[in-house]
Amino acid sequence: MSELRELFLRRVAQTSAAPLGLEIESAEGSWLRATDGRRYLDLIAGMGVAALGHGNSAVLAAIERQARRHLHVMVYGEYVLEPQVRLAARLAELLPAPLSRVYFTNSGAEAIEGALKTARKLTRRDAFVAFEGAYHGDTTGAMALAGNPAFRTPFGPLLGPVRHLPYDDAGALAAVDSSVAAVIVEPVQSEGGVRIPSLDFIRELRRRCTESGAILIFDEVLTGLGRTGKLFALEHFSVVPDLIVLAKALGGGLPLGAFIGSDEALAELAHDPPLGHITTFGGHPLSCAAGLALLEVLTRERLWERASRLGALFCESFRRLAGAEVVRIRNLGLLIGLEFPSAGLTRAFVAESITRGVVVNWTLNAERVVRLAPPLTLQPDELDFALEAMGNALAAASKHA
């Protein structure tokens, strides 16, 4: 065991009993380089963060320029900082009306918390609705929305009341009534196994929220910014939520989240009391500069269209390769779920893929599903490498699972 790995296991708080433990030396494009010289194709992109791949030159240049100007100078919302203002304005241009006012945070979970507070203050109601299989983060408020009781129970009692409804079941939406402050939904459930809801479900959800006066919150932490073959996943459904939450790719590789709504909705946070929702490091100028550079590359190159083509190509190729070893393949753009017959085969496939130099990952709430969310800049030869390695991994896993 290397000294670094030993210190990692002894001094860094662990999130599982068996961390992946790759010792990363550097990262570039779609590739990670370990300290032993091995290269790994990153098909999860740091859990969807590295949408442009690792070390994009435009993002790095923006970070360097901003670092030479200034870093942190004042808590969020007090000084006029150009990277914050420019990024907020650009997001408002790209999102449908009335999603025009941006509150920047450090992360997706923090943005979820801000959206929940905004909904309660707007409606003066207590209850929330979330969905079975959902994942919205690990702060106590976000965890209360989690669709897997195994993650909620050890930390209860949590924020509530929260009603958990079956996902993609329009008939269950009658539970959205006048006691509900907000309904929070992922346009595609990622940790739930890359579950893609029907158009009817999302549109009925919008109708029920409008009718009952509940705030509709779209969690696009992973699905936003080109991942699903549209700039924002809401475009697949032609539905506009009252609040949208973004993070992961938003900061171009640096920590950044945001919740975005109408002028009226976000104004609630500035009075009765003033400073009712504040953050020290949210919207850090370095993160916002990186995020603005990411948005410019993403929109100039229309990478969501590339994600749509590559996602379809990967799924078609892997389906031929896997045959009956995979139960089904689901995707929206480059958010891909591979469902296996058993949890054992799923775990074995992940391990065998990593052994062959391809980093993939299972999902928290669907133990038989492997989720892929590679960089939107994945190259054709990298796709070929992934398919060959994953085909060999599946053959090896099938023998031992």
HUBEL-V205853 format. One line per field, one symbol per residue. ss: DSSP state (~ for helix, > for strand, _ for the rest). phi: phi as a letter, one per 40 degrees, with the letter a starting at -180 (. if undefined). Layout:
ss->???
phi->???
This chain:
ss->__~~~~~~~~~____________>>>>>>_>>>>____>>>>__~~~~_____>__~~~~~~~~~~~~~____________~~~~~~~~~~~~~______>>>>>__~~~~~~~~~~~~~~~~___>>>>>________~~~~~____~~~~~________>>>>____~~~~~~____>>>>>>__>>_____>>__~~~~~~~~~~~~~~__>>>>>_____________~~~~______>>>>_~~~~_____>>>>>_~~~~~~~~______________~~~~~~~~~~~~~~~~__~~~~~~~~~~~~~~~~~~~~~~~>>>>>>>__>>>>>>__~~~~~~~~~~~~~__>>_>>______>>>>_______~~~~~~~~~~~~~~~~~~~~~_
phi->.ccccccdccbcdcbacbcdgccccaaagcbbbcccgcbbcccbffggccccgcgdcccccccccccccabcbaddgbccbdcccccccccccccccccbbbbcbcaccccddccccccccccfbbcbbbbdgcabhbcccccccdcbdcccdcbccbdacbbbbccgbcccccccbccccabbaccbcccchfcbccdcccccccccccccgcccbccbdcccggdcgbcbcdccbfbbccbbbbafcdcghbcababbacdccccccbafccfcabacbdgddccccccccdcccdcccfccccccccccccccccccccfccbcabbabgcbbbbcbcacccccccdccccdcgbcbacbcbacbbcbbacdccdcdcccccccccccccccccccbc
